[in-house]
Amino acid sequence: MHHLPADMGACVEACLRCHATCLGTAMHHCLEAGGKHLEPAHFRLMMACAEICRTSAAFMLIGTDHHRHTCSECAEVCEECALSCEQVGDMDDCVQECRRCAEQCRKMAA
């Protein structure tokens, strides 16, 4: 992503990693584990997190200043998702990627 400023490129990468991690974890780990992993609020939050991450990455790649708004929301949703995954347990990868993405997005939203 040589055409983007370094900090924005890092944020795009963090968003795409978080998107893939949340979606993959939800569709494989959570569906297979069942129980609290499939509680509607938790599962919907994971889907929302994956989607806002993908959207934020797209807005930065498009080059619109509106990325500040999506990144601000992305940071908030990622933090909420990290907490939910932490409470459910056995979801360390998701927790780490969500926190990493939230940190990068806060910088882009500033």
Backbone torsions as a table, in degrees:
resi	resn	phi	psi	omega
1	MET	NA	53.4	-176.3
2	HIS	-65.7	-20.5	-178.9
3	HIS	-82.2	-8.0	178.5
4	LEU	-101.2	150.2	170.7
5	PRO	-57.2	149.1	-174.8
6	ALA	-54.5	-43.5	-178.0
7	ASP	-66.7	-36.1	178.7
8	MET	-71.0	-39.8	176.9
9	GLY	-60.4	-41.0	178.1
10	ALA	-64.1	-37.6	179.3
11	CYS	-68.9	-43.6	177.8
12	VAL	-57.9	-46.8	179.8
13	GLU	-61.5	-42.0	179.0
14	ALA	-63.9	-40.8	179.1
15	CYS	-64.3	-44.3	-178.7
16	LEU	-67.9	-37.3	175.6
17	ARG	-64.1	-43.0	-179.2
18	CYS	-66.6	-42.0	176.4
19	HIS	-55.2	-51.9	-177.9
20	ALA	-63.9	-40.3	-178.6
21	THR	-67.1	-47.8	-178.9
22	CYS	-64.3	-46.1	-178.6
23	LEU	-65.5	-47.4	-179.8
24	GLY	-63.6	-42.1	179.8
25	THR	-65.5	-43.5	179.8
26	ALA	-62.8	-46.9	-174.5
27	MET	-74.5	-23.6	-177.9
28	HIS	-112.2	-66.0	-176.8
29	HIS	-60.9	-53.7	-174.5
30	CYS	-66.9	-45.2	179.6
31	LEU	-61.7	-37.0	-179.1
32	GLU	-78.3	-35.2	-178.8
33	ALA	-73.6	-36.6	-179.6
34	GLY	66.8	-158.3	179.1
35	GLY	56.5	-132.8	-176.6
36	LYS	-64.0	-19.7	176.9
37	HIS	-66.8	-22.2	-178.2
38	LEU	-108.4	11.0	175.6
39	GLU	-59.2	133.4	-173.7
40	PRO	-51.0	-45.1	-177.8
41	ALA	-62.1	-42.8	-179.8
42	HIS	-67.4	-48.5	-176.8
43	PHE	-64.6	-42.1	177.6
44	ARG	-63.5	-39.1	178.8
45	LEU	-62.8	-41.0	177.7
46	MET	-62.9	-41.3	178.5
47	MET	-66.8	-41.3	178.3
48	ALA	-63.8	-39.6	179.7
49	CYS	-63.6	-47.5	179.0
50	ALA	-57.9	-42.4	-175.9
51	GLU	-71.0	-43.3	-179.7
52	ILE	-68.4	-32.2	176.4
53	CYS	-64.3	-45.6	179.3
54	ARG	-63.1	-42.1	180.0
55	THR	-65.4	-43.8	179.5
56	SER	-62.1	-43.1	177.5
57	ALA	-60.2	-45.2	-179.5
58	ALA	-61.9	-43.5	-179.6
59	PHE	-61.9	-39.5	178.1
60	MET	-68.2	-41.1	179.6
61	LEU	-66.7	-34.0	176.9
62	ILE	-67.5	-35.3	179.0
63	GLY	94.6	23.0	178.3
64	THR	-89.8	143.0	177.3
65	ASP	-67.1	-12.8	177.9
66	HIS	-65.9	-9.6	177.8
67	HIS	-59.1	-25.9	178.7
68	ARG	-61.1	-37.9	179.7
69	HIS	-71.0	-46.0	-178.9
70	THR	-67.4	-37.1	179.2
71	CYS	-66.4	-36.9	177.6
72	SER	-62.8	-47.1	178.6
73	GLU	-66.4	-38.6	-179.8
74	CYS	-60.9	-44.5	179.1
75	ALA	-59.3	-42.1	-179.2
76	GLU	-65.9	-46.8	-178.9
77	VAL	-66.7	-40.5	179.2
78	CYS	-62.0	-42.0	177.7
79	GLU	-62.1	-43.2	179.7
80	GLU	-64.2	-40.9	179.7
81	CYS	-66.1	-42.0	178.8
82	ALA	-59.2	-43.7	179.2
83	LEU	-64.0	-43.3	179.9
84	SER	-63.1	-44.9	179.8
85	CYS	-64.7	-36.0	177.9
86	GLU	-64.1	-44.0	-179.3
87	GLN	-66.4	-39.6	178.8
88	VAL	-66.7	-40.2	177.2
89	GLY	89.7	159.9	178.1
90	ASP	60.6	35.7	-178.3
91	MET	-138.0	41.9	-173.8
92	ASP	-58.8	-39.9	179.9
93	ASP	-60.4	-43.9	-179.4
94	CYS	-64.0	-44.9	179.3
95	VAL	-57.3	-48.4	-178.2
96	GLN	-63.4	-46.6	-178.8
97	GLU	-65.3	-39.8	178.4
98	CYS	-63.1	-43.3	-179.5
99	ARG	-67.2	-40.6	178.5
100	ARG	-62.6	-44.2	179.8
101	CYS	-65.7	-43.6	179.5
102	ALA	-58.6	-42.4	179.7
103	GLU	-62.9	-46.2	179.1
104	GLN	-64.4	-42.2	-178.0
105	CYS	-67.5	-35.0	177.0
106	ARG	-60.3	-39.2	178.4
107	LYS	-63.7	-41.0	-178.8
108	MET	-71.8	-28.6	-178.7
109	ALA	-77.7	-22.0	-175.6
110	ALA	-67.1	NA	NA
